[in-house]
Amino acid sequence: MYWLRLPLLGASSYEEVEERALPEVEVLETSASQVLGNPNLLSEILRHLDSRSLCQSQAVCKEWKRLVESSQFRHDFFSSKWGLKKSVGEPRKAAYYLGAQLSQFVWQHPTGPSDSLMAVALRYGSDVATLRRLNNLPLSELSVQSRANIYIPVQQRSDLDGKYGHFLYDPIACREFVCVADTEMLEGSTLPRPINGAGGKPRWSEEDKAKKLSKMMAQALHISEQSARFYYDEAHGDLKAAYQKYDADKEWERTHPFAGKVMSGPSSL
């Protein structure tokens, strides 16, 4: 197929084709050397690789390895990968830059004097079990007040767009997080309300809200979800009133231990 190039190059012999193709090769080699010799341009190219390819690129040469292991490149790569405006601080291990998962991104909620785990879960569209596991909390509800902050998992990757990511290790929760914030300073940052969707419209329907609250009530009282939903509906969606109705029924059962029980067996004359 080599002869097909003769008319295109305007050459009459194979030797002339090779002579005319040689400058093209030299131009390509010169362009490649300019790219590889420019750290800024090379960094811009490498930070668009996936994590696995980036690890493999460190084996190309010492210059690439030095560039990929630099702190500035790691921050740029991490921010570009997750759509962050900037990443702040340093993780405990360098592998965190490449291996972080969405489940490790959290909002930081300062604990208030009236906060409960159920109230925080409802506000941010999470659930009690997830918050308890993520924050390494014991079963007691009083454990919430012993923490300065409660960490809430980020629900969607789009919530990270244009935010700051702060690397943070919590020794009490025994976990390393990336706390998402609006500013470069984590303290005093405005917290979003993940329960709301675009345009401020509620992300949950009334039915979803009823199912969520009924499930939380069932877990708290150790009853079935059907029973919890019954009390929730009887209270017309008022969770506090639903608990009061349940407590009233339990108290009635305690004071009337034999009510409603059917005596069985032969009747005596």
C-alpha positions as CSV (number, residue, x, y, z in Angstrom):
1,M,0.0,0.0,0.0
2,Y,3.0,2.2,0.2
3,W,2.8,3.1,-3.5
4,L,-0.6,4.8,-2.9
5,R,1.2,7.7,-1.2
6,L,3.3,8.6,-4.2
7,P,0.7,10.8,-6.0
8,L,-0.4,12.4,-2.8
9,L,3.1,13.5,-2.0
10,G,4.0,14.4,-5.6
11,A,6.9,12.0,-5.5
12,S,8.1,9.6,-8.2
13,S,10.1,7.2,-6.1
14,Y,10.1,5.5,-2.7
15,E,13.3,7.3,-1.8
16,E,11.7,10.7,-2.4
17,V,8.7,9.7,-0.3
18,E,10.9,8.9,2.7
19,E,12.8,12.2,2.3
20,R,9.6,14.2,2.3
21,A,8.1,12.3,5.2
22,L,11.2,12.8,7.4
23,P,10.5,16.5,8.3
24,E,7.0,15.6,9.5
25,V,8.5,13.1,11.9
26,E,10.9,15.7,13.2
27,V,8.1,18.2,13.7
28,L,6.1,15.6,15.8
29,E,9.2,14.8,17.9
30,T,9.8,18.5,18.5
31,S,6.2,19.1,19.5
32,A,6.3,16.1,21.9
33,S,9.5,17.3,23.5
34,Q,8.0,20.7,24.0
35,V,4.9,19.2,25.8
36,L,6.9,16.8,27.9
37,G,9.4,19.6,28.8
38,N,6.7,22.0,30.0
39,P,5.6,21.0,33.6
40,N,2.5,23.3,33.5
41,L,1.2,21.8,30.2
42,L,2.0,18.3,31.2
43,S,0.2,18.8,34.5
44,E,-2.9,20.0,32.7
45,I,-2.8,16.8,30.6
46,L,-2.2,14.4,33.4
47,R,-4.9,15.7,35.7
48,H,-7.5,14.6,33.2
49,L,-6.5,10.9,33.5
50,D,-8.4,8.5,35.6
51,S,-6.8,7.2,38.9
52,R,-5.5,4.0,37.5
53,S,-3.9,5.6,34.4
54,L,-2.4,8.3,36.6
55,C,-0.7,5.6,38.8
56,Q,0.7,3.9,35.7
57,S,2.0,7.2,34.4
58,Q,4.4,7.4,37.4
59,A,6.4,4.6,35.8
60,V,7.2,6.5,32.6
61,C,10.1,8.6,34.0
62,K,11.4,10.3,37.2
63,E,10.1,13.7,36.1
64,W,6.5,12.4,35.7
65,K,6.7,10.6,39.0
66,R,8.0,13.7,40.8
67,L,5.2,15.8,39.2
68,V,2.4,13.3,40.1
69,E,3.6,13.1,43.7
70,S,3.8,16.8,44.2
71,S,1.3,18.3,46.7
72,Q,0.1,21.0,44.2
73,F,-0.6,18.4,41.5
74,R,-2.5,16.1,43.9
75,H,-4.7,19.0,45.0
76,D,-5.4,20.0,41.4
77,F,-6.1,16.4,40.4
78,F,-8.5,15.8,43.3
79,S,-10.4,19.1,42.7
80,S,-10.7,18.4,39.0
81,K,-11.9,14.9,39.6
82,W,-14.7,15.9,41.9
83,G,-15.6,19.3,40.5
84,L,-14.4,21.2,43.5
85,K,-13.3,24.7,43.4
86,K,-10.3,23.9,45.7
87,S,-9.2,21.2,48.2
88,V,-7.9,22.4,51.5
89,G,-5.5,20.7,53.9
90,E,-3.8,17.3,53.6
91,P,-5.2,13.8,54.1
92,R,-3.5,11.3,56.4
93,K,-2.4,9.2,53.5
94,A,-1.6,10.2,49.9
95,A,-3.6,7.4,48.5
96,Y,-6.7,9.3,49.6
97,Y,-6.4,11.7,46.7
98,L,-6.9,8.8,44.2
99,G,-9.2,6.4,46.2
100,A,-11.7,8.7,47.8
101,Q,-15.4,7.8,47.3
102,L,-18.5,9.9,47.3
103,S,-19.5,8.3,50.6
104,Q,-16.5,10.1,52.2
105,F,-17.8,13.6,51.4
106,V,-19.9,15.1,54.2
107,W,-21.6,18.2,55.4
108,Q,-20.5,19.3,58.9
109,H,-23.5,20.2,61.1
110,P,-22.7,22.0,64.4
111,T,-24.7,20.4,67.2
112,G,-27.3,22.6,68.8
113,P,-28.8,22.3,72.3
114,S,-32.1,21.0,71.0
115,D,-30.7,18.7,68.3
116,S,-31.6,15.0,68.2
117,L,-30.4,12.4,65.7
118,M,-33.8,12.0,64.2
119,A,-34.3,15.7,63.7
120,V,-30.9,16.1,62.0
121,A,-31.6,13.1,59.8
122,L,-35.0,14.5,58.8
123,R,-33.5,17.9,58.0
124,Y,-30.8,16.6,55.7
125,G,-32.7,13.8,54.0
126,S,-30.7,11.0,55.7
127,D,-31.7,8.3,58.2
128,V,-30.8,7.6,61.8
129,A,-28.9,4.4,61.0
130,T,-26.6,6.0,58.5
131,L,-25.8,9.0,60.8
132,R,-25.1,6.7,63.7
133,R,-22.8,4.5,61.6
134,L,-21.0,7.5,60.0
135,N,-20.4,9.3,63.2
136,N,-19.7,6.2,65.3
137,L,-22.4,7.1,67.7
138,P,-23.7,4.7,70.5
139,L,-27.4,3.9,70.8
140,S,-28.2,6.5,73.4
141,E,-29.9,9.6,72.0
142,L,-27.9,11.7,74.5
143,S,-24.7,10.8,72.6
144,V,-25.6,13.5,70.0
145,Q,-25.1,16.3,72.6
146,S,-21.6,15.0,73.4
147,R,-20.4,15.8,69.9
148,A,-19.5,19.3,68.7
149,N,-20.4,18.3,65.1
150,I,-22.5,15.8,63.3
151,Y,-21.4,14.7,59.8
152,I,-24.1,14.2,57.2
153,P,-23.3,12.3,53.9
154,V,-23.4,14.2,50.6
155,Q,-26.3,12.7,48.6
156,Q,-25.4,13.7,45.1
157,R,-22.1,14.4,43.2
158,S,-23.6,17.6,41.8
159,D,-23.7,19.0,45.3
160,L,-19.8,19.3,45.2
161,D,-19.7,21.6,42.2
162,G,-17.9,24.8,42.9
163,K,-17.5,23.9,46.6
164,Y,-14.4,23.7,48.8
165,G,-13.3,20.3,50.1
166,H,-11.6,20.2,53.5
167,F,-9.6,17.1,54.5
168,L,-10.5,16.3,58.1
169,Y,-9.9,13.4,60.4
170,D,-12.2,13.1,63.4
171,P,-10.6,11.1,66.2
172,I,-13.9,10.5,68.0
173,A,-15.7,9.2,64.9
174,C,-12.4,7.5,63.9
175,R,-13.0,8.4,60.3
176,E,-11.4,10.7,57.7
177,F,-13.8,12.9,55.8
178,V,-13.8,15.6,53.1
179,C,-16.0,18.3,54.6
180,V,-17.8,20.3,51.9
181,A,-18.1,24.0,52.5
182,D,-18.9,27.3,50.6
183,T,-15.7,29.0,51.7
184,E,-12.1,28.2,52.2
185,M,-12.7,28.5,56.0
186,L,-14.6,25.6,57.3
187,E,-15.8,27.3,60.5
188,G,-18.8,29.6,59.9
189,S,-19.6,28.2,56.5
190,T,-23.2,28.2,55.4
191,L,-24.8,24.8,55.5
192,P,-27.1,23.8,52.7
193,R,-30.4,22.0,53.1
194,P,-30.1,18.8,51.0
195,I,-33.7,18.0,51.6
196,N,-34.6,20.6,49.1
197,G,-34.1,20.2,45.4
198,A,-33.6,22.7,42.5
199,G,-35.6,25.9,42.8
200,G,-36.4,25.3,46.5
201,K,-39.0,22.6,45.8
202,P,-39.2,19.7,48.3
203,R,-37.3,16.7,47.2
204,W,-39.7,14.4,49.1
205,S,-43.4,13.9,48.4
206,E,-45.8,13.7,51.4
207,E,-45.9,9.9,51.0
208,D,-42.1,9.7,51.0
209,K,-42.0,11.8,54.1
210,A,-44.7,9.7,55.8
211,K,-42.7,6.5,55.0
212,K,-39.5,8.0,56.3
213,L,-40.9,9.2,59.6
214,S,-42.8,6.0,60.1
215,K,-39.6,4.0,59.6
216,M,-37.8,6.2,62.1
217,M,-40.6,5.8,64.6
218,A,-40.6,2.1,64.2
219,Q,-36.9,1.9,64.8
220,A,-37.0,4.1,67.9
221,L,-40.0,2.3,69.5
222,H,-39.0,-1.2,68.3
223,I,-42.4,-1.8,66.7
224,S,-43.4,-2.7,63.1
225,E,-43.5,-0.1,60.4
226,Q,-47.2,-0.8,59.9
227,S,-48.0,0.0,63.5
228,A,-45.8,3.2,63.3
229,R,-47.6,4.3,60.2
230,F,-51.0,3.7,61.9
231,Y,-50.1,6.1,64.7
232,Y,-48.6,8.6,62.2
233,D,-51.8,8.7,60.2
234,E,-53.9,8.9,63.3
235,A,-51.9,12.0,64.3
236,H,-52.4,13.5,60.8
237,G,-48.7,13.7,60.2
238,D,-47.7,15.2,63.6
239,L,-44.8,13.0,64.8
240,K,-44.9,14.3,68.4
241,A,-48.6,13.6,68.5
242,A,-48.0,10.1,67.1
243,Y,-45.6,9.3,69.9
244,Q,-48.1,10.6,72.5
245,K,-50.8,8.3,71.0
246,Y,-48.5,5.4,71.2
247,D,-47.6,6.1,74.8
248,A,-51.3,6.5,75.7
249,D,-52.1,3.1,74.2
250,K,-49.2,1.5,76.1
251,E,-50.3,3.1,79.3
252,W,-53.9,1.8,78.7
253,E,-52.6,-1.7,78.1
254,R,-50.6,-1.5,81.3
255,T,-53.6,-0.5,83.4
256,H,-56.0,-3.0,81.7
257,P,-53.9,-6.2,81.4
258,F,-56.9,-8.5,80.8
259,A,-58.9,-6.3,78.5
260,G,-59.6,-7.7,75.1
261,K,-58.4,-11.2,76.0
262,V,-60.8,-14.0,75.1
263,M,-61.2,-16.8,77.7
264,S,-61.1,-20.2,76.1
265,G,-62.0,-23.6,77.4
266,P,-65.1,-25.4,78.7
267,S,-67.5,-23.3,80.7
268,S,-68.2,-24.4,84.2
269,L,-71.7,-24.6,85.6
